[in-house]
Amino acid sequence: MKKIALSILTLSLVLGVNAQDENEMVENGSFEQLEGKIKKAGSIEVAVDWMSPTKTSADLFATSSKSVFSVPNNPYGKEEAHEGENYAGITTFSYGDKVPRTYVSTKLKAPMRKGLKYAVKFYICLSEGSKYASNNVAANFSKKQWSIDENKSILGESSVLDVENVIFNAMFGWDQVCGVYTAKGGEKFLTIGNF
C-alpha cells in the first residue's frame, strides 16, 4: 500500500527556549546528533533526545541518510535545513483527518521555573509535496510526557503559537514561530505540532 502524505510540515528546530540566564533548554535542537540510521518513515527516534508521543511517528531527514529521507532532496520536495544539516517532518493536517497528525517531543534540560518568561523560537517550512497548508502549529510545554498509543491528535493547549496564527503555506525557505511563554512551574517536556 502506497502511503501518501497529504500534508507534511518540515521543522528545523532552532529552539531558543531561554530564561534570564540565556542557557539553551533543549538538547540537540537542530537534530544533528544521530544514533543509528534512518531506514524508514517515522524515524524521529534516531535523533538523540527526540521522540514522537503518538502511535504515528514523525519523520527525520538528514544529509547523511542513504534512504529517501535525505536533505535537501526527498520525496516531499527539496529544502536545505534552516540550521545544520537535518530537520524533522511532521504532519499537521489532512482532509477529514485521514492521515494522523504527528508531533516531535523532547525532555528539557531542567524543569521550568514558575513565573519566569521563556523565549521560544522554531522554524517551519511547508514541503513542496504537501496538498494542504496549516495553521495552529505550536509548541506545548507540559509536566508529563504526552503518550498516546493511538493514531489520534493531541488536544492540549498551545503554549506558544504564531501571534497571528497564520496559515504556513510558504514552500521555499523557513518561517519563524516565535513567542514568550510564562512558566507555570515544573514543565519538563516540549512537544511541537498542531494542537
N, C-alpha and C positions, 0 to 999 in steps of 0.2 A: 504494500500500500504506500503510495507516494504521500509524504507529509507536505502540506502546503502551509507556509506561514503567511497568514493574511496580513499581519502587522507585526513588525519587529522594530524595536527601538534600540539602537546601539547606544551603549552607555560607556563613556570614558569617565571613570570616577576619579576626578581630581578633587578630592573632598577636603576642604579646609574647614573641618569641624574644630574650631578653635575657641578656647576660653581666653581669659585675660593673659595667660602665660604664653600664648602663641604656640603651644605644643600640638602637633597632629594627634588626633584621637583615633585615626583609622590606620591599621596596618595594611600595607600592600594596596593602597588606594587606587593605583592605576593598573592593577592586575599583572604586574611584571614578574613577580615571583611565582614560579610554577612548580608543581610537584607531580610528575607524571606527564603523560602525553594526551593531547586532545584527539580522541578517536571517533567521537560521535557527537550528535546533538545533546544538549543538556549537560555539558562537561564543566560547569562553573566550579565544581569542587576541585578541579585541577589547579585553580588559582589559590594559593596559600591564604588561609583565613576567610575564604568566601564559601557560601553555600546558598541553596535555594530552600526557602521554608515551606514550599508546597510540593505536591507529588510531581508536578511537571517542572523540570529544572531549566534554568536559564542557560544560554549558550556562552561559550568563551571563544574568542577569536585571537589568534596570536601569529606574529610573523614567523615564529619557529615551527608552526604547525605544518605537518606534511599532509594533513587531511584537507577537506574542502573548507574547514573553518580557519582560514588564513587571513592575514592582513597584508595588503589592502584589498585584494580580490577574493570574494567568496560568493556563494550562490545568491546572497541578498543584495549584492552590488559591489561598489568599490568605495572604500573610505579609509584614509590614514587614521591612526589613533590620534586623539587630541594631545595626549602626553604619553611618552614612552612608545611601546610597540604593540600593546594589546588593548582589547576592550571586551566588555560583556554585551550580550544581546538579550533583550527581554521583549516579550510580547505584552503589549499594553491594551490592545483592543482587537476584537474580531466581531464581525457582523453576527448578531444573535448569540454571541459567546460560544461559537462553535470550537474555537481554539482557546484553551485556557490561558489566562494571564500568567506571566512568570515574574519572578522577583529575584533580587540579589540581596544577600544579608551577610552581616559580619558583626563580630563582637567588638565593642570599643575597647581601647587600651585601658580605660579606667571608667568607673561609673560617673555619670554627670552629676554635678553638684547643684543642689536646689537654688533657684534664683539666678544662677549665672546665665549669661547670654552667650550662645554659641553661634558663630558664623558658619553657615553651611553652603557649600558650593559644589555642584557637579554639572557635567556637560552631557547633552544628548543630541543624537542625530537620527533622523528617520532614514531607514535603509531604502535604497532605490527599489528593492523588491517588494516594498510594502504596498498593500492595496488601500489601507486606511491610515490616516494620521490620528493623533490622540492628544487630549489634554489630561489634566489630573495626574500628571507624572509628579511624584512627590517622594520625599524622604519621611520615614516614620521612625521615631525613637521609642523604645519600649524597655521595660524592666525585664521581661521574659522574652525568649526567642520564640517567634512565631513558628508553629509546627502544625501543618495541616496535611494529613495523609490522603487528601483527595485532590482532584483536578478542579479546584474552585478558587475564586478570588478571595483575597484578604480584605475584609471590610473593617479596616481600622481607620483611625484618624490620620490625616495628613499633617505631620509636624512642620514640614517646610514644603510649600507649593509655590510655583511661579506666582508673583504678585497679581498678575492679570489673568492667570490660569489660561494662557494662550494655547491654541492647538499647535503642537510642534509638527510642522509639515515641511521643514527645510531638509532636503535630501543631500545637500552638499555643504560640508562644514558643520560645526558644532554650535548648538545653542546652550547658553548657560542658564541653569536654575540656581538661584541664589536667594538666601533669606537668613533671618536670625531666629533662633529657637531659644526660648527661655525654659530652662530645665525645671521639671517638677521635682527632680531629685531621684537618683538611683537608676536612671536609664542606662542600660548596658549594651543594647543592641540597636543597630541601624539596619533598616530594610528600605530598599528603593524599588518603586514600581507604581502601578496605578491602583489607588485605593478607592 
